[in-house]
Amino acid sequence: MTTRPRLERNERQAVGLIALVLFVVLAAVFLTARLGTPQGFPGDGSITASIGYAMFNIDDGAFPAEGFLVAFLIIAVVLDAALDAAVMLAKREGEGLGPLETDGGRDEVTDEGGDR
C-alpha cells in the first residue's frame, strides 16, 4: 500500500507561498487582458450544422471551415485506449476476469426464511 509523502512545516509554507504567487500572477494576467470586440458569424446559416459538416469533411456548411475528420478519429482512438487502460488498471491483481467484490468478500447471510 502506498502512502502519501509527509511535508515538513517549512515545505508546507513554501508550497503555500508558491501557490499564492501563482494565483496572484494568474489573477493579474486575467484582470489586465484586453479582449477584442466579438465578431460573430455573418448570415443566417446554422453554426451547429457547419461544425458537423466540417468534422466529416463535407462542404455543405453555411460557413467555410477546415475538415476535422482525422482529428476526430485520433481523439476517438485515444479515448478508447484510455478507457481500456482504466479497465485494466482497475482489475485486482491475482484475480480472474470476474466482477470485483464490493463487500470485502464476506459470506452471504440469509435469514430464517431463506431470503437474503
N, C-alpha and C positions, 0 to 999 in steps of 0.2 A: 504494500500500500504506500502511496506517495503522500508526503505531507508538504504543505506549503512552506516556503522559506520564511524564517523569522527575521524581521528587521530590527536593528538596534534603534535606540531613540534618535541618535544623530542621523541615521539613514532615513528614518521616517520624516524627520524635519527637512532633510534635503529633498526627498521625493515630494513633499508638500510644497516646498518653495518652487521647485521646478514646475509643478502643476499650476501654481498660482501665476508664475511668469508666463507660461504658455497660454493661460486663459487671458491674461492682460494683452498679450501680443495679438491673439486672435480677435479679441473684442475691439482692439484699436483698428485692425485691418477691416473688419466688417463695418464699423461705425464711420470710417473715413472713406470708404469705397464710393466712387462716383459711377453710377449706372446711367447708361444712355436711355433715351425715351423708347418705349416699346413700339415696335414697328407693325406687328400684326400681319395678317395674310390678306392679299387683295382678292376681290371677287367673292362669289357665294359658294365656292367649292367646299366639299367635306374634307376636313383635315384628317379625320379618322380613316376614311376610305383611302386617302392619299398615302397615309402611313402603311396601311395594309398592302396597297399596290406596290409601294416602294420596297417593302420587306420581301416580296416574292418576285421582284424584278419585272413587274407588269407596267407598261407605260400607259395606263388608263386613268391615272390620277389627275385631279384638277390642278395640282401644283407640281412642278418639276422636283424630282428627288433622286437620290442615289439608291442603288439596289443594295439591300442588306441580307440577301438570302444566305450567302456564305457565313456572315457573322451570326445569323440566326441558327444555322446548323452547328456551327462551332460551339455556341453557347449551349445548345441542347445536348451535345455530346459531353461537354464539360460538366454540366449539371447531372447528367446520368452517371458519369464516373464518380462524382462526389456522393451521389445517393448510394451507389454500390459500395463505396469505401465506408460510408457511415454505417451501413448494414453490417459489413464485415467487422468493423471495429466494435460494434455493439454486441457481437456474439461473445459469450463467455468462453474462456479457454477450457479445453478438455471436455466440452460437451458436444453432442451431436447437433443435428440440424433442427431439433425440436424447439418448441416455444420456450421462452425464458420464464422461469418460475418467479412469481412476484410475492409469494408468501414465505419465502425463506426455506422452502422445501418441507414444511410441516405436513404431517399426515392429516387426511381429511377426518373431521369429527362429525359423526352422524348422531342425531338424537334418537330417542327410543322408537319413533315411528319409521325410521329408515330414511328420513329426508335429511338433506344437508342443512 
